[in-house]
Amino acid sequence: MTKFHLNLSLMTPGHFRQAWRLPHNDPTAFLDADHFVRLARLAEDAKIDAVFLGDAPALRGEIESAPGTGLDPLILLGHVAALTRELGVIITSSSTFNSPYNLARRFQALDHVTKGRAGVNVVTTAATAAAANFGLDEHPDRTTRYRRAWEFLDVVTRLWRSWEPDWLVADRAAGVYADSSRIRPVEHRGEFFSVAGPLPVPPGPQGSPVLVQAGGSEGGLRLAGDFADVVFTVAQTREDAVAFRDDIRSRAVEAGRDADAVKVSLGVVVLVGVDEADAANRLDELAAILPIEKLTAGLLNDLGLPAGSFGPDDPINADDLPDEVSGTAFSAGFGRAVRALIAQGPRTPRQIVVGSAGGSGHRLVVGSPERIADDLGEWFTAGAADGFTIMPADTAVDLENFTRLVVPILQERGQFQTDYADPTLRGRLFPIAELGAD
């Protein structure tokens, strides 16, 4: 039986950002490295492929009501990797506010240090507050950010390939260490960057860090087809998810790659109860603390609807939506997913916000361990994804419930690994024999 991959988001206090208000949560846990190490060890015990953290290099207004992204994920997950043995780490970094040489070098080093467990999620930062932190008077528009991102990844991937496999000579008698003709400069001069290269170290154990892409706009889809190993995406309907995966695979082929060279990891927010009643009660508890008016306003903006045009309990019909995703939407992918949901029937802002864990855009699945396992299996079988990035609703509860209650069911059904089959993250995501018959 074909198995799917599983990554786990360590977002704290959870993808219901107001979960910190519940009595069992420590409001400062997002600053506690020991908290993240404990979560990572739960993930490793369950044989989860990798843990994941998002990032935005700016303090956003949400700090008034909920913790932000907190510690630099490269530092934090580097620490986590040092205290685990097999778990992969996927770290978000911005192409908008980094240089390709520094990013390529850092993640090449991390790949060596972790013995092949490093991944980087390269994003074009949408947070407008970040521009002023990097000396810019204006935040680059989406088209410019993605044009820069394409050149950025082109340089990064060429830097990662700048050492050929047979570079090492190590002739002690002749005193020749390396064949310098096998170490190639990049000599890039483009619109945004000028980079000579090469990197000062050869590739790590997995050849290059696993490259993850998460944008849903046309620019992001082009990046995915041309460069990504894994595409982290959002979908509220199974049909939308299947169509997205088919599109990504087609784009990879158009770029001269194999369709199986890119994996689609669908983000799913999970609220795992010990049974259905427990899950329903916990959802009521989390929904009750959502700032529904504020989240409704954000949703209307993302959908391109006038401010105040719909209240939290006013149904939105497909005919109410503009033809295109709003240019001011925080995420084109989230906008696409919500529009696909409304196309199936009217939804109120409250239903959309609660059903996406406070407006994240990602689908919320609520229920018993069996219900969660059934849902993931059904979406995978339908061709909606190659695997899932699991996003705990309340990390303090749902990460442990998922690893200890849901994963054993998936393993018993033969849908998820019972041990790590390869020491590297890339080797697990892309086995030499593409997960044929067991």
C-alpha positions in Angstrom: 0.0 0.0 0.0 1.2 3.5 -0.8 2.0 5.6 2.2 1.7 9.3 2.6 4.1 11.7 4.3 3.3 13.7 7.5 4.8 16.9 8.7 3.8 18.7 11.9 3.5 22.4 12.4 4.8 23.5 15.8 2.9 26.8 15.7 2.3 27.8 19.4 -0.2 28.2 21.0 -1.9 26.6 17.9 -3.6 27.5 14.7 -6.5 28.9 16.7 -4.3 31.8 17.7 -6.4 32.7 20.8 -5.8 29.3 22.3 -3.4 30.9 24.8 -6.5 32.2 26.7 -7.4 28.7 27.8 -6.4 27.8 31.4 -4.1 24.9 30.4 -1.9 27.0 28.1 1.2 28.9 29.1 0.9 32.3 27.3 4.8 32.5 26.9 5.2 28.9 25.6 6.1 30.3 22.1 9.4 31.6 23.7 10.3 28.3 25.4 12.8 26.2 23.6 12.1 23.2 25.9 8.5 23.3 24.9 9.4 22.9 21.2 11.9 20.1 22.0 9.2 18.2 23.8 6.8 18.6 20.9 9.5 17.5 18.4 10.3 14.4 20.5 6.6 13.4 20.4 6.7 13.9 16.6 9.9 11.8 16.3 8.4 9.0 18.5 5.5 8.9 16.1 7.9 8.7 13.1 6.6 12.0 11.7 8.8 13.0 8.7 9.5 16.6 9.7 8.4 19.5 11.9 7.6 22.9 10.4 7.5 26.5 11.5 6.3 29.5 9.6 7.9 33.0 10.0 7.4 36.7 9.2 10.3 39.1 9.9 8.2 41.8 11.5 6.0 42.3 14.6 2.4 42.3 13.4 -0.6 43.9 14.9 -1.9 40.6 16.1 0.3 40.8 19.2 -2.5 42.7 20.9 -4.6 39.6 20.9 -2.3 36.6 20.3 1.4 35.7 20.2 3.2 36.2 16.9 5.6 33.8 15.2 8.2 34.4 17.9 11.7 33.0 17.8 13.7 32.9 14.6 12.9 29.4 13.3 16.4 28.8 12.0 17.8 29.2 15.5 14.9 27.4 17.1 14.7 24.4 14.8 18.5 24.1 14.6 18.3 23.6 18.4 15.5 21.1 17.9 17.5 19.2 15.3 20.4 19.0 17.7 18.3 17.2 20.3 16.6 14.8 17.9 18.1 12.1 15.8 16.0 11.4 12.7 13.2 14.1 12.6 13.4 16.5 9.7 13.2 20.3 10.2 11.5 22.6 7.7 12.3 26.3 8.3 10.6 29.2 6.7 12.8 31.9 5.2 12.0 35.0 3.1 13.3 35.4 -0.5 12.2 39.1 -0.2 14.5 39.9 2.7 17.4 37.5 2.3 20.3 37.2 -0.1 20.5 33.9 -2.0 24.2 33.3 -1.1 23.6 33.6 2.6 20.5 31.4 2.5 22.2 28.8 0.4 25.2 28.7 2.6 23.2 28.5 5.9 21.0 25.7 4.8 23.9 23.8 3.2 25.6 24.0 6.6 22.4 22.9 8.4 22.1 19.9 6.1 25.6 18.8 7.0 25.0 19.4 10.8 21.7 17.5 10.8 23.1 14.7 8.6 20.5 15.3 5.9 17.4 16.4 7.7 17.1 20.0 6.6 14.4 21.7 4.6 13.7 25.3 3.7 10.3 26.8 3.0 11.1 29.8 0.8 8.3 32.4 0.9 7.7 35.9 -0.5 6.9 37.9 2.6 3.4 39.4 2.5 3.7 41.3 5.8 4.0 45.0 4.8 5.6 45.9 8.1 8.7 43.9 7.2 9.9 46.3 4.5 10.8 49.1 7.0 12.9 46.6 9.0 15.1 46.1 6.0 15.6 49.7 4.9 12.8 49.8 2.2 10.5 52.8 1.9 7.8 50.6 0.3 6.9 46.9 0.5 7.4 45.3 -2.9 4.2 44.4 -4.7 3.3 40.7 -5.3 4.5 40.6 -8.9 7.9 42.1 -8.0 8.3 39.8 -5.0 7.7 36.7 -7.2 10.0 37.9 -9.9 12.7 38.4 -7.3 11.8 35.0 -5.8 12.3 33.2 -9.1 15.8 34.7 -9.6 16.5 34.0 -5.9 15.8 30.3 -6.2 17.5 30.0 -9.5 20.7 31.3 -7.8 20.2 29.2 -4.6 19.8 26.0 -6.5 22.8 26.7 -8.8 24.9 27.4 -5.7 23.8 24.1 -4.2 24.9 22.4 -7.4 28.2 24.2 -7.6 30.3 21.3 -6.4 30.3 18.1 -8.6 30.2 14.7 -6.9 33.8 13.8 -7.8 35.4 17.0 -6.5 37.4 15.1 -3.8 40.9 13.9 -4.7 42.5 13.5 -1.3 45.9 12.3 -2.7 48.1 12.5 0.3 51.3 11.7 -1.5 50.8 14.4 -4.1 49.3 16.8 -1.7 46.2 17.4 -3.9 43.0 17.7 -1.9 40.4 18.8 -4.4 39.9 19.0 -8.1 39.1 22.7 -8.5 37.7 22.1 -12.0 34.8 20.3 -10.3 33.9 23.3 -8.2 32.2 25.8 -10.5 31.5 29.5 -10.0 27.9 30.7 -10.6 28.8 34.1 -12.0 25.2 35.4 -11.9 24.2 38.9 -12.8 20.5 39.5 -12.9 17.8 42.1 -12.1 18.0 41.7 -8.4 21.3 39.9 -7.6 24.9 39.6 -8.5 26.5 36.4 -7.1 29.8 34.9 -8.0 29.8 31.7 -6.0 30.6 28.9 -5.5 29.7 27.9 -1.9 32.6 27.2 0.4 31.4 23.6 1.2 30.2 20.7 -0.9 26.6 19.3 -0.8 25.4 17.7 2.3 24.1 14.1 2.8 20.9 14.7 0.8 22.5 16.5 -2.1 20.6 19.7 -1.3 18.2 20.7 1.4 14.5 19.9 0.7 13.0 23.0 -1.0 9.4 23.8 0.0 7.2 26.5 -1.7 3.9 27.7 -0.4 2.6 30.5 -2.6 -0.7 30.1 -4.4 -0.6 33.0 -6.9 0.5 32.5 -10.5 4.0 33.5 -9.5 4.1 31.0 -6.7 2.8 28.2 -9.0 5.6 28.9 -11.4 8.1 28.6 -8.6 6.6 25.4 -7.5 6.7 23.8 -11.0 10.3 25.0 -11.7 12.0 24.5 -8.3 10.0 23.0 -5.5 10.5 19.5 -4.0 7.4 20.0 -1.8 4.5 22.4 -2.2 2.7 23.3 1.0 -0.9 24.3 0.1 -4.4 25.0 1.2 -7.8 23.6 0.1 -11.2 23.6 1.6 -12.7 21.2 -0.9 -11.5 17.9 -2.2 -12.1 18.8 -5.8 -10.0 22.0 -5.5 -7.2 20.0 -3.8 -7.2 17.4 -6.6 -7.1 20.1 -9.3 -4.3 21.9 -7.6 -2.1 18.8 -7.3 -2.8 17.9 -11.0 -1.8 21.5 -12.0 1.5 21.4 -10.0 2.4 18.1 -11.5 1.7 19.4 -15.0 3.8 22.5 -14.3 6.7 20.3 -13.2 6.5 18.4 -16.5 6.4 21.7 -18.5 9.6 22.7 -16.7 11.4 19.6 -17.8 11.0 17.7 -14.6 9.2 14.4 -13.7 5.7 14.8 -12.3 6.8 12.8 -9.2 9.7 15.2 -8.6 7.3 17.5 -6.6 5.1 16.4 -3.7 2.0 18.3 -2.5 1.6 18.6 1.2 -1.9 19.8 2.1 -2.2 21.8 5.3 -5.0 20.5 7.6 -5.9 21.9 11.0 -6.8 19.1 13.3 -8.8 19.2 16.6 -8.5 15.7 18.0 -10.8 14.6 20.8 -10.7 11.4 22.7 -14.2 10.9 21.2 -16.6 12.9 19.1 -18.3 14.6 22.1 -14.9 15.7 23.5 -13.9 17.1 20.2 -17.2 19.0 19.8 -16.9 20.5 23.3 -13.3 21.6 22.6 -14.4 23.2 19.3 -17.1 25.2 21.1 -14.5 26.3 23.7 -12.1 27.6 21.0 -14.8 29.1 18.8 -16.1 31.1 21.8 -12.8 33.1 22.2 -12.4 34.1 18.5 -12.5 37.8 17.8 -15.2 37.2 15.2 -15.8 40.8 14.2 -12.1 41.4 13.5 -11.7 38.1 11.7 -14.8 38.8 9.6 -13.3 42.1 8.4 -10.1 40.3 7.4 -12.1 37.7 5.5 -14.1 40.3 3.6 -10.8 42.0 2.5 -9.3 38.7 1.4 -12.4 38.0 -0.7 -12.4 41.4 -2.3 -15.7 42.4 -0.6 -16.4 45.9 0.8 -15.8 46.5 4.5 -19.0 46.0 6.5 -20.9 44.4 3.6 -21.5 41.2 5.5 -22.0 40.6 9.2 -20.6 37.4 10.9 -23.9 35.6 10.3 -24.8 36.9 6.8 -24.6 34.2 4.1 -22.1 34.9 1.3 -23.1 33.5 -2.1 -20.8 32.7 -5.0 -22.6 35.5 -7.0 -21.5 38.0 -4.3 -17.8 37.4 -5.0 -15.7 39.4 -7.5 -14.3 37.5 -10.5 -10.7 37.5 -9.2 -9.1 36.9 -5.9 -8.4 40.3 -4.2 -5.1 41.8 -4.9 -5.0 42.9 -1.2 -5.6 39.4 0.0 -2.9 38.1 2.5 -2.6 34.9 0.5 -3.9 34.1 -3.0 -4.1 30.4 -2.0 -6.3 31.0 1.0 -8.5 33.2 -1.2 -8.8 30.5 -3.8 -9.7 27.9 -1.2 -12.4 29.9 0.4 -13.9 30.8 -2.9 -14.1 27.1 -3.8 -15.9 26.4 -0.5 -18.5 29.2 -1.2 -19.0 27.8 -4.7 -20.4 24.6 -3.1 -23.1 26.7 -1.2 -23.6 29.8 0.8 -21.4 30.2 3.9 -21.5 32.9 6.6 -18.2 34.6 7.7 -18.6 32.8 11.1 -18.8 29.4 9.4 -15.8 30.2 7.3 -13.7 31.6 10.1 -14.5 28.8 12.6 -14.1 26.1 9.8 -10.6 27.4 9.0 -9.4 27.7 12.6 -9.9 31.4 13.0 -9.5 32.4 9.4 -6.2 30.6 8.5 -7.8 29.4 5.2 -6.8 25.8 6.0 -9.5 23.2 6.5 -10.4 22.3 10.0 -11.1 18.6 10.8 -12.7 17.9 14.1 -13.4 14.6 15.7 -12.3 11.4 17.3 -8.9 9.8 16.3 -10.7 7.5 13.9 -12.6 10.3 12.3 -9.3 12.3 11.7 -7.6 9.1 10.3 -10.5 8.4 8.0 -10.5 11.9 6.6 -6.8 12.0 5.8 -7.0 8.5 4.2 -10.0 9.5 2.1 -8.4 12.7 0.8 -5.1 10.9 0.0 -6.9 8.1 -1.8 -8.8 10.7 -3.9 -5.5 12.2 -5.1 -5.8 15.4 -3.1 -2.3 15.3 -1.8 0.9 13.3 -1.5 0.8 13.9 2.3 -0.2 16.4 4.9 1.2 19.1 7.0 -0.8 18.7 10.3 -1.6 22.0 12.0 -2.8 21.5 15.6 -5.8 23.6 16.6 -4.5 23.9 20.1 -0.9 22.7 20.0 -0.7 21.9 23.8 -3.5 19.3 23.3 -3.8 18.4 19.6 -0.2 17.7 18.7 0.1 15.0 21.4 -3.4 13.7 20.6 -2.5 13.4 16.9 0.8 11.7 17.5 -0.4 9.3 20.2 -4.0 8.6 19.0 -4.2 9.2 15.3 -0.8 8.1 14.0 -1.1 4.5 15.4 -4.4 4.1 13.5 -2.7 5.3 10.2 0.2 2.9 10.9 -2.1 0.0 11.6 -3.9 0.7 8.3 -0.6 0.7 6.4 -1.0 4.4 5.4 1.9 5.8 7.3 5.4 4.5 8.2 6.2 2.6 11.4 9.9 3.5 11.2 12.2 5.9 9.3 13.1 4.1 6.1 15.9 6.5 5.2 18.2 8.7 7.3 17.6 11.8 5.2 14.4 13.8 4.8 14.8 13.8 1.0 15.2 10.0 1.0 12.0 9.6 2.9 10.0 11.9 0.7 11.5 10.6 -2.6 12.4 6.9 -2.1 14.4 5.3 -4.9 11.5 3.0 -5.6 8.5 5.3 -5.4 6.7 3.5 -2.5 5.5 0.6 -4.6 3.9 -2.5 -3.1 4.7 -3.3 0.5 
